[in-house]
Structures are given as structure tokens and as C-alpha cells.
Amino acid sequence: MDLQDTPAEAAFRRGLRDWLGKVLPDLPPPPDPLDWPARRAYDTAWQRRLYDAGYAGVHWPREVGGQGATPAEYLIFLEETERAGAPYVGANFVGLLHAGPTIAAEGTAEQRRRWLPGILSGAEVWCQGFSEPGAGSDLAALRTRAVRDGDDYVVSGSKLWTSHAEVADWCELLVRTDPAAPRHRGISWLVLPMDAPGVTVRPLRTLMGTAEFAELFLDEVRVPVANRVGAENDGWRVTMVTLSFERGTAFAGEVVACRRALVELAGLARRNGVWEADPGLRRSLGLLAARFGALWRLVQWNVSEAQGGGVPGPGASVFKLCFSEARQELYDLAAAVLGSGALVLADGEGDDWTAQRLQGLSYTIAAGTSQIQRNIVAQRVLGLPKPGRA
Ligand SMILES: Cc1cc2nc3c(=O)[nH]c(=O)nc-3n(C[C@H](O)[C@H](O)[C@H](O)COP(=O)(O)OP(=O)(O)OC[C@H]3O[C@@H](n4cnc5c(N)ncnc54)[C@H](O)[C@@H]3O)c2cc1C
């Protein structure tokens, strides 16, 4: 297999590199991470620039408004934007990386027309209303109910850990539409307008001090039946599509970021003498570099699978499990290199590393915990029996 750029890929890389070289020097500095409205404005303005330049939805098919790029070109896009220090996807994460792809795969032509352009241009921000108190790992236990009333569903219940809810326009929402059906069969996937009467958002503070996510309360909220993606009561299947994108491809750009961080960490270790003094640390850095190399291969696999068959397969959970654990090890290693400097956020050299380490604690929980990914890998990838079955 030839892993070098083809002439077309090399031209795509050059064009993107030139464009990034022109626009990035004029970009204002990123806003205060505690200020979500400012972060929304910043992230969506960047998305608009990508859109205007023809780089929004690089890997989405042309018929849904994307650029129809090959998997290799999408990976080049991730490499080059990261290398140049372009802004992270941020507030556009849910829309671009899993709600949009779900609508592209499962929505009607009208739904694609209604929602995909706003995601691509950065005009509209999305959040995800899946988890509830009592329905996190066991998502099929969800109780938020939707009762049909003419052309609307009337939705009541509550959601938890809804990232970016405070600044979102739309929410991919799971509701129970048939309480009498077996629990995986009575669920529907709706698009909730966040400004509808009866929607209340109550921000939750994280370890980092940011209001990254929120509780969502829904009190008799009217959602048009036309906002249902997939058939009524077929929402569990649509949810598996969303989770495959979320676990299989959404973190692809972060693998590039982690590979760069590893190189920076080796440099830091050399500068502060740890590199020479600690062969164990050198070995750990080398092993981690190999793991991130393997993770990049998994990214290539999942992206190709998504573009070939429309959706990444159960290997998405292999990636999610290995990536989130490797990322935590990377920042634990950074703490070992920094020593006591890693214990405080005090405007020092270690701040970014410490912030990333604290943030990374959530990576083995968000988008499904490591224990749940292990169960999925055991049963759906390796074909092992479910607990209690021979
Ligand atoms: C940073 C962050 C952002 C998030 N953003 C969103 C969002 O935008 N939208 C959204 O809907 N949700 C979001 N979540 C919620 C996330 O999906 C859930 O936290 C996750 O699915 C775990 O559910 P839980 O918190 O209810 O834990 P629980 O399900 O209560 O699990 C507690 C522990 O028990 C373990 N456990 C549970 N069942 C099993 C089992 N069968 N076998 C083995 N171990 C098991 C779990 O692995 C875990 O360690 C976010 C979470 C985080 C941390």
C-alpha cells in the first residue's frame, strides 16, 4: 500500500496549507474558556471561514452540501489544520461530528435541506440530549416521554450532562414514544428547538470551573412530528448511528493533537533534564507514540468505513476505548515530567498541560464509559457471550 500523498492529495494539502498560512495570522486570540457565548461566537466565526473557503464538511458527500473529499483528503485536512494551530471544532462538535452525519445518513431530503447548511456554515449550534438521571450507561432506560398531539409531540422530562446546551440552537433528543414497548423499541430520535417554550437550561460547573454542560428540563415542550429522524419507535437504531460517529470518528482531530503534544512533551523532558535522568519515562513516551500511531491507523479505518458504508462499524468502540485511555496516559506522563508544577494552575509553563489533564479525566466517561466500550468490544467485535450466557 502506498501511504504517500498522490499528486491530487499533495495539491489539496498545498492549497489548504497556503490558505491557512494566509488566514491564521489575522485571527483574534481565542476567548476566555469560561465564557461560552464568546466561545460560540469564535468557533462559529471560524466555521464560517472554512465554509466560505470551501473547507466545511470536507468529508461529507456533495449531495448533502459537503466537499466530497476522499478519506485521505479528510485526514490531510485534520493534519494540516492541527499543524497550523487552527481553532478546534469547539461549539460545532455535536453538529458537525455526529448530529449532522446522522441526519445525512438517516434524515429525509427535507430534513437534510433544513439542518445541514446551518451546521456547515456555523450558523446553528447543536447539543446532545441523550443522558438522563438513571439513563447514562444504560441509555435504553430513558424516561423523557413524548406524547403525540396532532402534528406535534408534547415532550416532558429531563436530561443531564448536555454539553454546550447554553449556547445551542438545536438538540438531538431521545424520547420514549411507546412506554408499553420493550425498552429498546419504544424510543424516537427528535430534533428539539432549544428556544421552544418549556425548555429550561441549568448550567453545571465542571472541575475546570467551566459551565461546559447543563441540565435540561422539558416541560410540555411541543416538537413537530416533522422533526423526528427515522420512524417512530425506531430511535434506538438511529441512536446507534449517532454513537458510531461520536465514538468512531468525532475524536479523529484530537489524535493529531495528541501526537503533536507527545513531541512537545519529549522536548519539555529534554529541557528540564528528565529525559536523561529517567529511562522509564523515555520508554513510556516511546510506547505511547507507538499507540498513537496505531490509533491514527484506526482513525483511517473508521473514516474509510464511514465514507464507504455511510457509518463506522462496531470498531468505533475499539477506537473510543483506546483513544480515551491513551490520552489520559499522555497527560499523566506530562504531570510526571512537570513534577510539582503540574499540581497548580498558576500562569506557568505547565498550565496547558494541567488543564488538558483535568479535562481528560472526563474522556473515559463522555460518549460512553470505558467499561461499556469493553462490553461492546467483547460482544460485538470479538463475539463473546453476554454475561450469564454460555
Ligand atoms: C464531559 C462529558 C460530556 C458529556 N456530554 C454529554 C452530552 O452532551 N449529552 C449527553 O447526553 N450526555 C453527555 N455526557 C454523559 C455521558 O454520556 C455519561 O456520563 C456516560 O454515558 C455514563 O453514564 P452515567 O454518568 O450515568 O454513569 P453510570 O451509567 O451511572 O455508570 C457509573 C459507573 O458504572 C459503570 N457501569 C455502568 N453499567 C455498567 C455495566 N453494564 N458494566 C460495567 N460497568 C458498568 C460505568 O462504566 C461507570 O464507571 C457527558 C459526560 C461527560 C463526562
The ligand as a MOL file (V3000), in Angstrom:
LIG
                    3D

  0  0  0     0  0            999 V3000
M  V30 BEGIN CTAB
M  V30 COUNTS 53 58 0 0 0
M  V30 BEGIN ATOM
M  V30 1 C -17.5150 15.7120 29.6630 0
M  V30 2 C -18.8110 14.9970 29.4510 0
M  V30 3 C -19.6630 15.4530 28.4710 0
M  V30 4 C -20.8830 14.8000 28.2710 0
M  V30 5 N -21.7180 15.3220 27.3170 0
M  V30 6 C -22.9120 14.7360 27.1280 0
M  V30 7 C -23.8390 15.3000 26.1990 0
M  V30 8 O -23.5720 16.3170 25.5480 0
M  V30 9 N -25.0350 14.7170 26.0450 0
M  V30 10 C -25.3870 13.5810 26.7410 0
M  V30 11 O -26.4760 13.0810 26.5080 0
M  V30 12 N -24.5410 13.0320 27.6490 0
M  V30 13 C -23.3230 13.5840 27.8610 0
M  V30 14 N -22.4550 13.0490 28.8000 0
M  V30 15 C -22.9120 11.9100 29.6210 0
M  V30 16 C -22.1970 10.5840 29.3650 0
M  V30 17 O -22.6180 10.0150 28.1530 0
M  V30 18 C -22.4990 9.6690 30.5790 0
M  V30 19 O -21.8890 10.2570 31.7070 0
M  V30 20 C -21.9720 8.2590 30.4000 0
M  V30 21 O -22.6940 7.5940 29.3950 0
M  V30 22 C -22.0110 7.4520 31.7090 0
M  V30 23 O -23.2930 7.4670 32.2560 0
M  V30 24 P -23.5150 7.8670 33.7980 0
M  V30 25 O -22.7500 9.1330 34.0550 0
M  V30 26 O -24.9840 7.8470 34.0490 0
M  V30 27 O -22.8050 6.7250 34.6510 0
M  V30 28 P -23.4330 5.3300 35.1020 0
M  V30 29 O -24.1580 4.7150 33.9760 0
M  V30 30 O -24.1840 5.5560 36.3830 0
M  V30 31 O -22.1260 4.4900 35.4010 0
M  V30 32 C -21.3790 4.5900 36.6100 0
M  V30 33 C -20.2150 3.5950 36.5130 0
M  V30 34 O -20.7180 2.2390 36.4080 0
M  V30 35 C -20.1880 1.6180 35.2600 0
M  V30 36 N -21.1900 0.7290 34.6410 0
M  V30 37 C -22.4810 1.0050 34.3940 0
M  V30 38 N -23.0780 -0.0390 33.7780 0
M  V30 39 C -22.1160 -0.9920 33.6150 0
M  V30 40 C -22.0960 -2.2930 33.0190 0
M  V30 41 N -23.1800 -2.8310 32.4660 0
M  V30 42 N -20.9240 -2.9960 33.0250 0
M  V30 43 C -19.7950 -2.4560 33.5760 0
M  V30 44 N -19.7660 -1.2290 34.1560 0
M  V30 45 C -20.9000 -0.5050 34.1620 0
M  V30 46 C -19.8670 2.7580 34.3190 0
M  V30 47 O -18.9110 2.3890 33.3550 0
M  V30 48 C -19.3390 3.8070 35.2780 0
M  V30 49 O -17.9950 3.5840 35.6150 0
M  V30 50 C -21.2370 13.6620 29.0480 0
M  V30 51 C -20.3760 13.2000 30.0470 0
M  V30 52 C -19.1770 13.8650 30.2660 0
M  V30 53 C -18.2770 13.3440 31.3550 0
M  V30 END ATOM
M  V30 BEGIN BOND
M  V30 1 1 1 2
M  V30 2 1 2 3
M  V30 3 2 2 52
M  V30 4 2 3 4
M  V30 5 1 4 5
M  V30 6 1 4 50
M  V30 7 2 5 6
M  V30 8 1 6 7
M  V30 9 1 6 13
M  V30 10 2 7 8
M  V30 11 1 7 9
M  V30 12 1 9 10
M  V30 13 2 10 11
M  V30 14 1 10 12
M  V30 15 2 12 13
M  V30 16 1 13 14
M  V30 17 1 14 15
M  V30 18 1 14 50
M  V30 19 1 15 16
M  V30 20 1 16 17
M  V30 21 1 16 18
M  V30 22 1 18 19
M  V30 23 1 18 20
M  V30 24 1 20 21
M  V30 25 1 20 22
M  V30 26 1 22 23
M  V30 27 1 23 24
M  V30 28 2 24 25
M  V30 29 1 24 26
M  V30 30 1 24 27
M  V30 31 1 27 28
M  V30 32 2 28 29
M  V30 33 1 28 30
M  V30 34 1 28 31
M  V30 35 1 31 32
M  V30 36 1 32 33
M  V30 37 1 33 34
M  V30 38 1 33 48
M  V30 39 1 34 35
M  V30 40 1 35 36
M  V30 41 1 35 46
M  V30 42 1 36 37
M  V30 43 1 36 45
M  V30 44 2 37 38
M  V30 45 1 38 39
M  V30 46 1 39 40
M  V30 47 2 39 45
M  V30 48 1 40 41
M  V30 49 2 40 42
M  V30 50 1 42 43
M  V30 51 2 43 44
M  V30 52 1 44 45
M  V30 53 1 46 47
M  V30 54 1 46 48
M  V30 55 1 48 49
M  V30 56 2 50 51
M  V30 57 1 51 52
M  V30 58 1 52 53
M  V30 END BOND
M  V30 END CTAB
M  END
